[in-house]
Amino acid sequence: MLPPRTRPQGVGLPAPRRDIGAAVPVARTRTWVPAGPLDVRLTVLPWRRGGTDPSFRITPDGAVWRASRTPAGPGTLRITGSPAQLEGHAWGPGAQWLLDALPGLLGAHDDPSAFVPRHRVVHQAHRRHPGLRLTRTGLVLEALIPTILEQKVTTTEANRAWKLLLFQHGAPAPGPAPADRMRVMPDARGWALIPSWDWHCAGVDNKRASTVLRAVRVGARLDSLAALPPEEAGRRLQSISGIGPWTAAETLQRSHGAADALTVGDLHLPHHIGYALEGTRRSSDEAMLRLLAPYEGQRHRASRLILLATHAPPRHAPRLAPNPPNRHS
């Protein structure tokens, strides 16, 4: 007789609160002045995987919180202040690393001056969002794994899987509230040790789980790709079985701030671009590449601006229904 199945500890549950009487950890701080207009939220939102992402939070006071696994260890970063002068506060072993990387996270390495709008829609979006910058962290593995979870599934399914896996196998984020309810993703060894049943409970099929396992076998060498140009880093990422152009582009947009890393192979993006620039409700990757050809070298930036400024084409079919969550019998 098979043993009874039990609910894996922590699945679907919030991270435990720290003791009320515990000492508040001491933060490292940094002040940074952007060189031009900066919209902090728009710049860092690509790192948020849904409204309940355990590693990302925007509090009612406008502060941006991000829990991250850095080369120096887990860390939590809080960004406050105004676009004219920003304050970074960080906790944990990775605190100093996060503060050193703060300008890159907020687009300091991005050069929007190279972008020239060539379409009315793009021009209007560019004018309305002068503070949009392309984030860059150099953390390739941290960008790659949640992107793999998004392969061939709905956003809702991918975000749910990310949330459950972080709550069960991630580490508590260092720092004061609300960091005490946040999680840092596992390291490469932690991902490799996740049992097959926990992948199943999170709704991750064997193909995506296997791709994650192949990626983490490379381990820290993946983050060394941050020193390479995006084109070369993308080629090396795609040498890992299960990682194609879509996954590589979505990763490089975050790890490298790659202005030309256009997402090809997406289910919705070509239709959105085609509808915004030509008025066609159904489009293709080939048509999208043609429409964005004038923005060669800046196609990811152009697509982000179009997504910010326009609506998706009207749907004539029901939305793709997510797969039902795995339940214990």
N, C-alpha and C positions, 0 to 999 in steps of 0.2 A: 504494500500500500504506500502511495506517495505521501510524504509529509504535507500537512496543511500549509497553504500559502498564507503568508503574513504580509502586512503592509510594510514595505521597506521604510526604515526609520527616516523621517524627515521629508518624504515625498509629499509635495503639495502643502507643506507647512512652513510658516515663516521662521526665520532664524531665531533661535532663543535669545531673549534679552539678557544683557549682562547684569550682574548684581547691581542693585541700586546704590549700594554703598561703595562701589568700586571707584578707585581714583580716576579722574579724568585725564587721559593721556595728554602729554604736552605736544603741541603742534610746532612744526617748522613753518616758517612763513617766507613769502617773497612778494615784492611789489613789482609789477610789470606795466609799462606804458606802451600800448600799441602804436605803431607808426602811422596808422590811418584809421578810417572807420572800421568798426568791428561789432558784429552781432554775435555775441558769445553763444547764444542758444542755437542759432542756425548753424554755426560753425561746428559745434560739438554734437549736435543731434544724431548724426550718422552712427555714433557709438551706442545710442539707446536702442535696445531690442524690445520695443513695446513699452506700454505705460507702467508695467509692473516689473521691469528689468531689475533684478536684485543688485546689479553692479552700477546702476545709474539712477540718479534722482535729481529732480528740480524741486526745491522746497518753496513754500508760499512766499518766503522773503526774497525769492529770485536767485538764491544761491544754487550753483550747479555742483553736485557731488558725483564723484566717479571713483569706484573701487577697482583697482588694477593689480595685476601680477607683473611686476617689473623684474628686470634682471637682478635687482638687489633684494627682491622679496615682495610680499604683499604691501600695498599702500592705499591710502584713501586721500583723495584730493578734493578740496572745496574751493570754488572760485566765487569771489564776491567783488563788489565794487562797481564802478561805472566804466563805460567804454573808454573813458579818458585815462583811467588808472585802475588796474585790476589787482586784487589781492589773492594770492594763493596760500592756502593753509593745508598742510599735509601731515599725515600720521603713519606710523608703522615703519618697518625696515626699508620700504621703498619710498619713504617720504622725500628724501633729498633728490632721488632720481626723478620723481614726479615733478618737483619744483624746477629742476633743470630742464625738463622736457615741456614745461608749461607753455613757453612761446610757440613751440611747434604744434602742440595740441590746438592752440588758438590761431593757427594759420600764419605764424611769423615767417615761415619759409615759402609761403605762397606768394606768387607775383601776379596779381590780377591786372596789372597794367598791360600785360600782353594780350588781354582779351579785348576784341573789337566786335561789338554787336552788329550783325548784318541783316537782321530781320526785325520788323516792328515789335513782335511779341518779345523777342529776346532783349531788344533795347529797353522796352518798358520794364521788364523784370530786372534788368541790370540797374536801372535807375531807382527802382523801388527797394532794392536790397543791396545797397552799397557796402554793407558790413559783412556780406557773405565771404568767408574764407574757407579754404580747403584744409581740413585738419590733417595732421601728420604726427604719428607717435613713434614709428620705428618698431612697434610691437607686432610683428607679422603673425605670430601664432595666435595672439589675442584677437586679431582681426579675422583670421582664417577660420577658426573653429565655429563660431556662430554663423559664419557664412556657409559653411558646409551643412549645418543644420537646416539652412533655408533652401537647400537644393530640392526642387521638384515638389514642394509642399506649400500650403498657404502660410502667410505671415503669422497667422494666429497659432498654427501648429508649431512653427519654428520657435516662436517666442515662448510658448508653453514648455517646449523641450529645454530651452536654454534656462528658463527659470527653475524647473524641477531639478535639472542636473547641478546647477549651482547651489541650490539649497541642500541637496543631499551630499554632494561631493566637493563643493567649494569650501573655502575657509572664511571665517567671520572677518569682516572688514575692520581694520583698526580705526580707532577714533571715537569721538562722542556721538550722541544722537544727531542725525538719524543713521549714522554709520553702523550703529549697533543692530540695525535691521537689514544691512546690506551684506553682500557676499563677494568674495574674490574668487575668480575661476581657478580650478585645479591647475597644478603645474603639469608638465608633460607626463611624468610618471603617474600622477593622479588620474589623468584621462585614460592612460593605458590600463589602469587597474579597475576601471568601472566594469562590473559584471554584465553579461549580456541581458540578464533579466531587468536591470535598471535602465538600460537603453530602451528595452521594450516598454517598460512602464512609462517612460518619457515620450513614447510615440516615435522613436527614432528607428527606422528600418535598418536592416543589416548592411545595406549598401552605404548609407551615410555613416553609420558607426564604424564600418571598416575603413572608410576614407579618413575619418578622424584618427583612427589607430595608426594608419600608415603615415599620417602627417606627424604625429607625436613621436614616432620612432626616429624621425629626423631631429626632433627636439630643439635644442637651443640653436642649432645651425640654421633653422628657419629665420630667426631674428637677424642673423647676419646678412640676410638678403636686403635688409633696410639700407645697407651701404651701397647697393647696386642701383643703377638706373632702373626705372619701372619696367622698361621693356625686357631687360635681362632678368630681373626678378620674376616677372610674369612667366617667362619661358621656363625658369627653373621650378617655379611652383607647379606648372603644368606637367612637369616630368613625374609628379606623384600621381599614381593611378587614382582616378576619381575626381581630380581637379582639372576643370576645363576653363575656357575663356571667361565664362560668366563668373565663376568662383574667384578666379585670379583677379579680374577687374574689380569686383566688389571688395576684395582684400586690399588691393593696392590703393584704392581710393582712400582708405583709412590709414594704412600703415605708411604710405609714401606721400599722401596728398597729391596723387597723380592726376594732373589736370586733364590728361587725354585718355584716361582709363575708362572708356565708354563701356557700359554693360551691354554686351551682345549675347543674345540667346534668352533674353527676358520675355516672359509671357505678355507683359503689359506695356513696357516702355516704348517699343516701336509704334504701337497704336496711339499712345499719348503724344509722342513727338509728331507723328504724321497728322493727327487731328489738330494740334496746335499750330503747325506751320503750313499745312496744306488743306486742312478741313476734311481729310479722308478719315473714315471711322475704322478702317482696317488697314494695317500696314505690315511691313516686314523689316527684318534687319537690313536688307539691302536698301530699301527705301529710306530707312533712318540714317544709314551711313551716307547716302546721297544728300539728304537734307542737311546733315551736320558737317559735310565736307568743307564748307567755308570756315569752319571752326577747328580745322586740323591743328592738333596740339593743345586744344582747349575744349574738346568735345564733352568731357565729363562736366566741366563747369557750365557749358551751355545747356546740357540736359538738366542739371540741377536747377538752373534758373527757370527753364521751361516748366518743370514740375512745380516750382513754387508759384508760378504766375498763372497757370492755366488749369482747367478741369480735364479729367479723363473723358474720352468719348462716351456717348450714351451706350448703355449695354442693351443688347437685344436677346440676351440669354441669361439664365440664372447664374449667379456667382458659383464658382467652384466650391462645393461644400467640403469642409475639413473632414478628415477621417475621425470617427469617434474615438475618444481616448480609451486606452487600454484599461480595463477594469479587472479587479481580482474576482475570481469565481468563488 
